[in-house]
Amino acid sequence: MRYTFESTFAPYIMGLIEQKRADGFIYVDGERMLKRLDTFCKERFPGTDVITRELVEAWSVIIPTEKKSSRNSRICVLRQLSRYILSLGIDAHIPHKYSEGPRPILYIPTRDEMTAFFKEMDSLKNTQPRHQRFVDECKMMFLLYYCCGMRMSEARLLKKEYVDWDNGILTIFASKGHKDRLVYLPQDGIGVFAKYLRFIENRVPDSPWMFPGENPDSPISSIVVARYFKKCWMKLPFASDINKCPTPHCLRHAFVVERLNNWMLLGIETKKMLAYLSKYLGHKSPSETYYYYHLVKKAFAVIREKDKVSNRVIPEVIPYEEF
């Protein structure tokens, strides 16, 4: 474990982490959140040895600078801890789930915008030389998001031992929904990724991570990844004309849009291919994949070009003659 736990709940917290790791979960973010919870309990409820409703309500209060999704992630970790304590035969209050509200509308970058983005990444320099490798790490992660549709955490928490560079295969363990899967790299990208592997092996040879953080024993943080993405995106000339800045996760959506559009333009039946795409993305069903196909300008243009049904379903209206 990377942290020392000091609250009255420390034995239960360490037991939960050990159980998660034994079940095959990396549980890095969960451990970090449990450290926050441990500090909170030590400072706010020093004499409490039971997770009470009062403790849950205090932990569930949203912080002014916090998003609802972040607050809900905190509550989810406490819910896991309460259930673990209950499984030991000890009383614990389980927090209920909070609604996140409607999903936000995302901006999905086009291929031309992403081409400009990666050119900007090539010229991006860090003022601190020892942090320059973060630029190279983030660029490679953004390529994985855009070219392979990987989730942010899947690339960020990828270990070197799970990369088969000879065949261009990445093994993802315990991703969202507790699923494992293989991600195949595009053939023209295997050499690029292999070059990056040689670079990272030379810079931080003892790190087990493909994308190590400032401490090579830990992966790069999601905050650093988001910071570099925004820094690079805002340098683009068209960024000020776009109301909503995209995030690294938007590149996963862009991958789906590009893939489905290419299939439609090539005359490939998307209905047959969607099941394979769903498995490749780690979705439970094709219906989850449909969510990623947004009616962005380019997608809508392709649909209109390939649509052969609307004219039959909605016939032309002919005015009646006046008598």
N, C-alpha and C positions, 0 to 999 in steps of 0.2 A: 504494500500500500504506500502511496506517495504522501499521505497526510497522517498527522497524529490527532486522534479524536480524544476530547477531554471532558465532554458533557456526561451527564448520568446515563445517556443513551449510547455511549461509546461502544459497549460490548455488543449491542444489537446492531449498530451501524456496521461494525466490522464483520459481524456474522452475515449480514445481508450482502455485503460486498463479496465475501468469500463464496457465498452461495451463487451469486450472479456469475462470478468467474468460473466456478465449478460447472455451471450450466453452459459455459462456452461464450459468455458475453464479455466483450472488452471492458465495458462499463467505466470508461474514463470520465465522461461527462457526468454520469451518475455519482461517481465518487467525489468529484469536485463539488457537486450540488449538496451532497451529504455533509461535506466539510462546512459549507455555509450554514446548513441546518444545525450542525453540531455547535458552531459558534453562536448561533442565534439562541439555542437552548441554554447554553452555558451562561450567556449574558442576561437573557430575559426570564428564564425559568430555571435558575440554578438549583433549587431544592426539589424540583419535580422529577419523579422517576416513572411517571405514567404519561402517555400522550393523551392529554385531555382535550375536550372540546375548546377550552379557552386557548390552549397552545395552538391548536389547529387554526382557529380564527385569527389569532395574531400573526401566524405565519402566512395566512392566505390574503392578508391585506396587500393590495397592489401598491407598488412603489411609484411615485409620480413620474419618474423617468423610465418606467418599465412598460413593455407591451403586455397585452393580455396573454399572448402565447407564452411569453417568458414566465409570467406569474403561474400559468397553468402547468408549465414544466416543473416549477418548484413544488407545486401541490402534488403532482404525480409522483415525485420522489418520496414525499412524506407519506403518500398513500401506500407505496411499496413497503416502506419501513413499518407502517402500522400493520399491514397484512402479515409481514414477516413476524412481528412480535405476537400477533394473534395466533399464528401457527405454532408458537411455543407454549400456548396455553396461558398467555398473559394478556390482560385487558389493554385495549388501545382503541382510541377513537379514529375512525377512518374518515378522512375528508371527502366530501362529495365533489363531483366534477363540475367545473365552471364552463359555461358556454363561451366559445371564442367569437361568436357572432359570425356574420357573413365572411366568406373568404375574400381577401383583397384582390383587386384587379391588378394583374401583373403586366409589366411591359415586356414583351418578347422580342429580343433583338433580331434583326434580319441578318441574312448572310453577309451583305455588304457592310453592315454596321459591325459585325463580328470580325470581318477582315480588317477594318480600320482599328478595331480594338486591339487585336493581336499585333498589329504593326506598332501601335503605341506602346504595348508591353515590351516589344523588342528594344525600344529606345528609352524605357524607363530606368532611371538610375536612383539608387538610394544614397542619401547624403552620408550614411554611416556604412563604410565598406563591409563591416562584419555582418551587416544585415542585407547585403546585396543578394545573398543566396535566397532570401525570402522572395525576391522578385522572380527568380528562376523557378522556385518551387510553386509559387502561385500561378505562373503562366502555364506550367505543366498541369496543374490541377484544373485550370479553366479549360484546357484542351480536353481533359477527361470528361468534364461536365458537358461540353459542347459536342464532342465527337463520339462519346460513348453513353451519354445520358446518365452518368453516375450521380448519385446523391452526394451532397457536400461532405457528409460524415464518412461516406464509403471511401472516398479518395483520401480525405484527411487522415483517417485512421488505418490506412493501408500499410502493411508491413512488407519489407523486402522479401521475406521468405514465402510470401503468397503471390509472387510475381514470376510467371514463366515467360521469360523474354524470348526464348527460342521459338515458342509457338504463339507468342503474343496473347497470353491468357492471364487475367487477374482473377484471383479467388476471393470472393467477398463472403465473410462469415457473420452470422447473427446480425443481419441488417434489419431494416424496418419490417415488422411482422415476424421477427425471429427466423428469417429465411436466409439460406446460403445459396449462392449462385456463382456461375462463371461469367465473366465479362470478356468478350473477345475484342481485341484492339483492331482497328482498321489496318489493312496491310500496309498502306503508305505511312502509317504512324508508328509502326514497330521500331523503325530505325531512330525516329525522333525520341521515343521513350527510352530506348537503349542508351542513347547518347546522354540523356538526363541521368540515368542510373549510374553511368560512369562518373558523371559530374558530382553527384551526391555522395558516392562512395569515396571520392577523392577529398571532398570537403569535410564530411562527417562519417568516417569509415566505421565507427563503433556504434552508430545509431541503428536500431532495428527498424526505424520508420522510413518509409519512402519520402515523407515530408516532415522532417524533424523540426521542432521548435527551437527557440533560443537555447533551451536545455535539450541537448540531443537525445536524452532519455525519454522525452515527451514529444508527442506530435505537435505540429504547428496549430495554434489556436484558431477557432472560427472567427474571432474578432480580427485577427491579423489578416486572414483571407478576405473578409468583407471590406476591410480598410483599403487593401491594395486594389481590389476590384473597383471600388468607388473612386479612388484616386486616379486610376487609369481612365475610367469611363468619363469622368468630368473633364478630362483634357481633350476629349474629342470635340470637333467643331460643332457637331449637331446636338451635343448633350443638353445645351441650354434650351433647345427647342422642344425637348421632351418633358412632359409634366412630371412623370414618375420615373425615378432612376431605377433601373433593374438591379437585381441582386445575383450573386453567383448561382442560386437555385434556378433562376430564370433560364439559364443556359440548358438545363435539363429539359425544360419545356420547349426551348428552341430546337433541340435535337429531335423531339417527337414531331414537331411541325415540319421540319425539313425532311425527315424520313417519310412521313405520310404523303407529303406533297410530291416527293420524287417518285414514289410508287404510283401515285395517280397519273403523273405526267408520262410515266413509262407504260401505262396501261396495266399495271399489276393490281390484282384484286386485293384491296386493303382489308376486306373482311377475312380473307384467308390468312393474311400476313399478320394481322393484329394480335393473334394468339401468341405468335412467336415474339413479337415486339414486347408484349406484356410480360412474358417470361424473362426476356433480356433485361427489362427495366426492374424486375423484382416485384411486379404488381400481383395482387391476388387474382385479378380477372381483367379481361379487356375493357370492362366498363371503367376501371380506374385509369386506364391509359387514355380513354376518350377525353377525360377531364383535362389532360395536358394539351389536347389539340384545340387551341384557341382560334377564334375567328379573327385573327389578325389580318391586316390588309392583304398580305401575300397569300395566306391560306384561303381567304374568301375568293380571291381571284382565281385560284386553281380550282376551287369547287365550282365556280360559275363556268369555267372552261370545260370541265368534265361532266357537268350536270346534263343528263339526257332524259330526265324524268319530268321536270317541272312543267315543260310545255304541254305534256299530256295530262298532268294532274290538274293544272290550272289553265283551262282553255281560254282563248281570246274571247273577249266579250263583244258581241255584235249588237249595235243599237237596234231597238225595235222600230218598225216603220210607223209613222204617225198616220192615223186615219182621220 
